[in-house]
Amino acid sequence: MADQLANKAEGWSGRFSEPVSELVKRYTASVDFDRRLALADIQGSLAHAAMLQSVGLLSEADLAAIQSGMAQIRGEIERGEFKWSIDLEDVHLNIERRLTDLVGDAGKRLHTARSRNDQVATDVRLWLRGTIDDVLQLLVDLQRALIDLADCHADTIMPGFTHLQVAQPVTFGHHLLAYVEMFARDAERMSDCRRRTNRLPLGAAALAGTSYPIDREQVARSLGFEGVCENSLDAVSDRDFAIEFCSAASLLMMHVSRFSEELVIWMSPRVGFIDLADRFCTGSSIMPQKKNPDVPELARGKTGRVYGSLMSLLTLMKGQPLAYNKDNQEDKEPVFDAADTVVNTLRIFADMVGGIRVRADRMREAAAEGFSTATDLADYLVRKGLPFRDAHEAVARAVRQAATAGKDLADLSSNEMRAISPLIGEDVRQVLTLAGSVAARNHLGGTAPAQVRGAIAAARTRLAAG
């Protein structure tokens, strides 16, 4: 009898001659993870009920009963008092059963003109829209933390690298602003994804629409959707909006991972550019001297987790014929996991960046190594009239000579400089300084301190404008 009652709750008991087995029930149930859609489900159901009443499919008394019952259910869920049942399979049937217990037939009428297919698609879109809003705010917080740190170090010189070899001097502020640009593009992608997520599937019913005189636009307006899904088959079956979110999340985490890699390198005693606040690090169970950068290391690892969510969803959808298939029950856990990973990572990174202690002296010492001003010497010769290729060759010989002598280019004597090229005069000394090198890159996008401060002001203005 219990199994028959459970099947009756599903709404299909008349079709079957035996109850669902316990094994199948456990295998197909999703309530353990989709219950986090509960508040979105209630929100969508209330909008649906209000529309049913406005088109004459639900009485005012029934609407009032549904609204009262849903308010009680929301309270029970928020207080942790709601009793979830695996027998009712998912979040939707759990809420519908509780509503029916509370308000009787009015609860049974709520499902008029909708299916669980368009209901769940609506719930996921509502939930994801809110999550994207959280991610966008956290991206703003992280960018502001990076900008504040860059502002303190617009003049701090460090080595710029290519191939992890010293290339040219840059300022630390300029380096940090590179990540501000990356995270700004991540925010753009998330905003684009939000627009495509913010379309209402409700009204598509199971797959073909409904014969009832519904008003989908009313529901869309009440739920803050920008429009409706225009094709009922597409509305219930596709999850490209979730895939797009995981794609944008993967790019975002890739940027986090690149930054994490640099934090780990910079914090190594062999480099020693920065120190992270103790609260973001751990020690060793055996080596008492250790201070391990666990947060950036873990973020670097969690990036693969988000990539996995993207691949799971792409694989989930690639072979599905129209319209809805039970496969799509598997869409939620990858999206939930990717969202949780991104939100938690961004929240901790914004805090961590604010606690970075910069060792400017060590950065400057490292910038003085590796002949980082060699390009400046070549540019100097070009300005004196030497063709660039000849200048490049002359400076390459000078670097070889200095390396053999254990000197930097700036340490070469005047006679050694003139041996490189008779065009070199005493004014070359200013060119070979680290400060002179970065100051020379005084154009839009360059590393000169004046340009860095201008970029910081522009970034602050952009964030303030939203």
C-alpha positions in Angstrom: 0.0 0.0 0.0 2.9 2.4 0.8 4.3 1.9 -2.7 1.0 2.4 -4.3 0.6 5.7 -2.4 4.0 6.7 -3.5 3.2 5.9 -7.1 -0.1 7.8 -6.7 1.9 10.8 -5.7 3.8 10.6 -8.9 0.5 10.9 -10.8 1.0 7.8 -13.0 -0.2 5.0 -10.7 -3.1 4.1 -13.0 -0.7 3.2 -15.8 1.3 0.6 -13.9 0.5 -2.8 -12.5 3.3 -2.9 -9.9 5.2 -0.3 -7.8 8.6 1.0 -8.6 11.2 -1.2 -6.9 13.3 0.2 -4.0 16.5 -0.1 -6.1 15.0 1.9 -9.0 13.6 4.4 -6.5 17.0 5.1 -5.0 18.7 5.1 -8.5 16.3 7.6 -10.0 15.7 9.9 -7.0 17.2 13.4 -7.2 15.9 15.0 -4.1 19.2 14.7 -2.2 20.8 17.2 -4.6 17.9 19.1 -6.3 16.4 20.2 -3.0 18.6 23.3 -3.3 16.2 24.4 -6.1 13.4 24.6 -3.5 13.1 28.3 -3.2 13.3 28.8 -7.0 10.5 26.1 -7.3 8.3 28.0 -4.9 9.0 31.3 -6.7 8.1 29.8 -10.1 5.0 28.0 -8.7 3.6 31.2 -7.2 4.0 33.0 -10.5 2.4 30.2 -12.3 -0.5 30.1 -9.8 -1.1 33.9 -10.2 -1.2 33.5 -13.9 -3.7 30.6 -13.7 -5.9 32.8 -11.6 -5.7 35.7 -13.9 -6.8 33.6 -16.9 -9.6 32.0 -15.0 -8.1 28.6 -14.4 -7.8 29.0 -10.7 -10.2 30.7 -8.2 -9.1 33.5 -6.0 -9.6 31.3 -3.0 -7.4 28.6 -4.4 -4.7 31.1 -5.2 -4.8 32.5 -1.7 -4.6 29.0 -0.3 -1.6 28.2 -2.5 0.2 31.4 -1.5 -0.4 30.7 2.2 0.7 27.1 1.9 3.9 28.1 0.0 4.7 30.7 2.6 4.6 28.0 5.3 6.6 25.6 3.2 9.3 28.3 2.5 9.5 28.9 6.3 9.9 25.2 7.0 12.7 24.9 4.4 14.5 27.9 5.6 14.4 26.7 9.2 15.5 23.2 8.2 12.2 21.7 9.4 10.9 20.4 6.0 10.8 16.6 5.8 12.2 15.5 2.5 11.2 12.1 1.2 13.0 9.9 -1.4 9.7 8.3 -2.1 8.6 11.5 -3.8 11.7 11.5 -6.0 12.5 15.2 -6.4 12.2 18.6 -5.0 9.1 19.4 -7.1 6.9 16.5 -5.9 8.1 16.9 -2.3 6.8 20.5 -2.3 3.7 19.7 -4.2 2.8 16.8 -1.7 3.4 19.1 1.3 1.3 21.8 -0.3 -1.6 19.4 -0.9 -1.3 18.2 2.7 -1.6 21.8 3.8 -4.3 23.2 1.5 -6.0 20.2 -0.1 -7.4 20.3 -3.6 -6.0 23.8 -4.3 -2.5 22.2 -4.2 -3.6 19.6 -6.7 -4.8 22.3 -9.1 -1.4 24.1 -9.1 0.0 21.7 -11.7 -2.6 22.7 -14.3 -1.0 23.7 -17.6 2.5 22.7 -16.7 4.7 19.7 -16.6 7.7 18.8 -14.5 9.7 19.2 -17.7 9.1 22.9 -18.0 8.9 23.3 -14.3 12.5 22.0 -13.7 13.9 23.9 -16.6 12.4 27.1 -15.1 13.8 26.3 -11.6 17.3 25.7 -12.9 17.3 28.9 -14.9 16.0 30.9 -11.9 18.6 29.4 -9.6 21.4 29.9 -12.1 20.5 33.5 -12.7 20.9 34.2 -9.0 24.2 32.4 -9.0 25.5 34.4 -11.9 24.6 37.6 -10.1 26.6 36.4 -7.1 29.6 35.5 -9.3 29.4 39.0 -11.0 29.5 40.7 -7.6 32.4 38.5 -6.4 34.3 39.3 -9.6 33.9 43.0 -8.8 35.2 42.4 -5.3 38.3 40.6 -6.6 39.0 43.2 -9.3 38.8 45.9 -6.6 41.2 44.1 -4.4 43.7 43.7 -7.3 43.3 47.4 -8.2 43.9 48.5 -4.7 47.1 46.4 -4.5 48.2 47.7 -8.0 47.7 51.3 -6.8 50.1 50.7 -4.0 52.7 49.3 -6.4 52.4 51.4 -9.6 56.1 52.2 -9.2 57.3 48.8 -7.9 59.6 47.3 -10.4 59.8 43.6 -11.0 61.0 41.4 -13.8 58.6 40.6 -16.6 59.0 37.1 -18.0 58.5 35.1 -21.2 59.2 31.4 -21.1 59.8 32.0 -17.4 63.0 33.7 -18.4 63.7 37.4 -17.4 62.5 39.5 -20.3 62.0 43.2 -19.5 61.3 45.2 -16.4 57.6 45.9 -15.6 55.8 47.3 -12.6 54.0 45.1 -10.2 51.0 47.3 -10.6 51.0 46.7 -14.3 51.3 42.9 -13.8 48.3 42.9 -11.4 46.2 44.9 -13.9 46.6 42.1 -16.4 44.5 39.9 -14.2 42.0 42.8 -13.7 41.5 42.7 -17.5 41.1 38.9 -17.5 38.5 39.0 -14.8 36.7 41.9 -16.5 36.3 39.7 -19.6 35.1 36.9 -17.4 32.4 39.2 -16.1 31.4 40.1 -19.6 31.0 36.4 -20.5 28.9 35.8 -17.3 26.7 38.7 -18.2 26.2 37.4 -21.7 25.4 34.0 -20.3 22.9 35.5 -17.9 20.9 37.1 -20.8 20.5 33.7 -22.5 19.7 32.0 -19.2 17.0 34.6 -18.4 14.4 33.1 -20.7 11.2 31.5 -19.4 10.6 27.8 -20.3 7.3 27.6 -18.3 4.3 27.1 -20.6 6.1 24.6 -22.8 4.5 21.9 -20.6 5.8 18.4 -21.4 7.0 19.3 -24.9 4.2 20.6 -27.1 2.8 23.5 -25.1 -0.7 23.3 -23.5 -4.3 23.6 -24.6 -5.1 25.9 -21.7 -5.3 29.7 -22.4 -2.1 30.6 -20.5 -0.2 33.9 -20.4 3.5 33.1 -20.6 4.5 36.7 -20.9 2.8 37.5 -17.6 4.8 34.8 -15.8 8.0 36.0 -17.5 7.4 39.5 -16.2 6.6 38.5 -12.7 9.7 36.3 -12.5 12.0 39.0 -14.0 12.7 37.0 -17.2 13.7 39.0 -20.3 11.5 36.9 -22.6 10.2 33.4 -23.1 11.7 30.4 -24.8 10.1 30.6 -28.3 9.9 26.8 -29.1 8.3 24.4 -26.6 10.6 21.5 -27.7 13.7 23.5 -27.2 12.4 25.0 -23.9 12.2 21.7 -22.1 15.1 19.8 -23.6 18.2 22.0 -24.1 20.6 22.9 -21.4 23.0 25.0 -23.4 22.6 27.8 -20.9 24.0 25.6 -18.2 26.8 24.5 -20.5 27.6 28.1 -21.3 27.8 28.9 -17.6 30.2 26.0 -17.1 32.3 27.2 -20.1 32.5 30.8 -18.7 33.2 29.3 -15.3 36.0 27.2 -16.8 37.6 30.3 -18.4 37.3 32.2 -15.1 39.0 29.4 -13.2 41.7 29.2 -15.8 42.5 32.8 -15.0 42.4 32.1 -11.3 44.7 29.1 -11.8 47.3 31.2 -13.7 47.3 33.7 -10.9 47.5 30.9 -8.4 50.6 29.5 -10.1 52.3 32.9 -9.9 51.4 33.3 -6.3 52.9 29.9 -5.5 56.1 30.8 -7.5 56.4 34.3 -6.0 56.0 33.0 -2.4 58.8 30.4 -2.8 61.9 31.4 -0.8 63.9 31.0 -4.0 61.9 33.8 -5.5 60.5 35.6 -2.4 58.5 38.3 -4.2 55.5 38.2 -1.8 54.2 36.6 1.3 50.6 35.5 1.9 48.9 36.2 5.2 49.2 33.2 7.6 45.4 32.6 7.5 45.6 31.4 3.9 48.5 29.0 4.5 49.2 25.8 6.4 52.3 24.2 7.9 53.8 20.7 7.6 53.2 17.8 9.9 56.9 17.0 10.0 58.8 20.2 8.8 58.2 23.0 11.3 59.7 25.7 9.1 57.1 25.2 6.3 54.5 27.8 5.2 52.6 26.3 2.4 50.4 28.4 0.0 47.5 25.9 0.2 44.7 28.2 -1.0 46.3 29.0 -4.4 47.4 25.4 -4.8 43.9 24.1 -4.1 42.4 26.7 -6.5 44.8 25.5 -9.1 43.5 22.0 -8.5 39.8 22.9 -8.3 40.1 24.4 -11.8 40.1 20.9 -13.2 37.0 20.1 -11.3 35.1 22.9 -13.1 36.5 21.7 -16.4 35.1 18.3 -15.5 31.6 19.8 -15.0 31.8 21.4 -18.5 32.8 18.1 -20.1 30.1 16.2 -18.1 27.3 18.5 -19.5 28.6 18.4 -23.1 28.7 14.7 -23.0 25.3 14.5 -21.3 23.7 16.5 -24.1 25.5 15.3 -27.2 23.3 12.3 -28.0 19.9 13.3 -26.8 17.0 13.4 -29.3 14.2 15.9 -28.8 12.6 16.5 -26.5 13.1 15.9 -22.7 15.0 12.7 -21.6 15.7 11.5 -18.1 19.4 12.0 -18.8 18.8 15.6 -18.0 18.4 14.8 -14.3 22.2 14.6 -14.4 22.5 18.3 -15.4 22.2 19.7 -11.9 25.1 18.2 -9.9 27.8 19.4 -12.4 26.3 22.9 -12.5 25.9 23.0 -8.7 29.5 21.9 -8.2 30.9 24.3 -10.7 29.0 27.2 -9.2 30.0 26.3 -5.7 33.7 26.0 -6.7 33.7 29.4 -8.5 31.8 31.2 -5.7 33.9 29.9 -2.9 37.2 30.5 -4.8 36.3 34.1 -5.7 35.2 34.9 -2.2 38.5 33.7 -0.6 40.7 35.2 -3.4 39.3 38.7 -2.9 40.2 38.4 0.8 43.6 36.8 0.1 44.7 39.5 -2.3 44.1 42.1 0.3 46.5 40.3 2.6 49.5 40.0 0.2 52.7 41.5 1.5 55.0 42.6 -1.3 58.8 42.4 -1.0 59.6 45.2 -3.4 63.4 45.0 -2.7 63.5 41.4 -3.9 61.5 42.2 -7.0 63.8 44.9 -7.9 66.9 42.8 -7.3 65.4 40.1 -9.6 64.6 42.7 -12.3 68.3 43.6 -12.3 69.3 40.1 -13.2 69.1 38.5 -16.6 70.0 41.6 -18.7 66.4 42.8 -18.6 67.3 46.2 -20.2 68.9 44.6 -23.3 66.0 45.6 -25.5 66.3 49.2 -24.2 70.0 49.3 -25.4 68.9 48.0 -28.8 66.2 50.7 -29.0 68.8 53.3 -28.0 71.0 52.3 -30.9 68.0 52.4 -33.3 67.3 55.9 -32.2 71.0 56.7 -33.0 70.4 55.5 -36.5 71.5 51.9 -36.5 69.0 49.4 -38.2 67.2 47.3 -35.6 68.6 44.0 -36.8 72.1 45.3 -36.5 71.3 46.8 -33.1 69.9 43.5 -32.0 73.1 41.6 -33.1 75.3 44.2 -31.4 73.5 44.0 -28.1 73.4 40.2 -28.3 77.3 40.3 -28.5 77.3 42.7 -25.6 75.2 40.4 -23.5 77.5 37.5 -24.2 80.5 39.7 -23.3 78.9 40.8 -20.0 77.8 37.3 -19.1 81.3 36.0 -19.6 82.7 38.8 -17.4 80.0 38.3 -14.8 78.6 41.8 -15.2 75.3 43.4 -16.0 75.1 45.6 -19.1 75.0 48.7 -17.0 78.3 47.7 -15.4 80.2 47.7 -18.7 82.8 50.5 -18.9 82.6 53.4 -21.4 85.3 51.8 -23.5 83.5 48.4 -23.5 80.3 50.2 -24.5 82.0 52.0 -27.4 83.4 48.7 -28.5 79.8 47.5 -28.9 79.0 50.5 -31.1 80.7 53.9 -31.6 77.2 55.4 -31.5 76.9 54.7 -27.7 77.5 57.8 -25.6 77.3 58.5 -21.8 73.6 59.1 -22.1 73.2 55.4 -22.4 73.4 55.0 -18.6 69.9 56.4 -18.1 68.6 54.0 -20.7 70.0 51.0 -18.9 68.3 51.8 -15.5 65.3 49.8 -14.4 63.3 53.0 -13.7 64.3 54.4 -17.1 63.2 51.3 -18.8 59.7 51.2 -17.4 59.2 54.9 -17.7 60.0 54.7 -21.4 56.9 52.5 -22.0 54.7 55.5 -21.6 51.8 54.7 -23.9 48.3 53.3 -23.6 48.7 49.8 -22.2 52.3 50.3 -21.3 54.0 49.6 -18.0 55.1 53.1 -17.2 53.9 54.2 -13.8 51.9 57.1 -15.2 50.1 54.7 -17.6 49.5 52.2 -14.7 47.9 55.0 -12.6 45.7 56.0 -15.6 44.7 52.3 -16.1 43.8 52.1 -12.4 41.6 55.2 -12.6 39.9 53.8 -15.7 39.3 50.4 -14.0 37.8 52.1 -10.9 35.5 54.1 -13.1 34.4 51.0 -15.0 33.6 49.1 -11.9 31.7 52.0 -10.3 29.6 52.3 -13.5 28.6 48.6 -13.2 
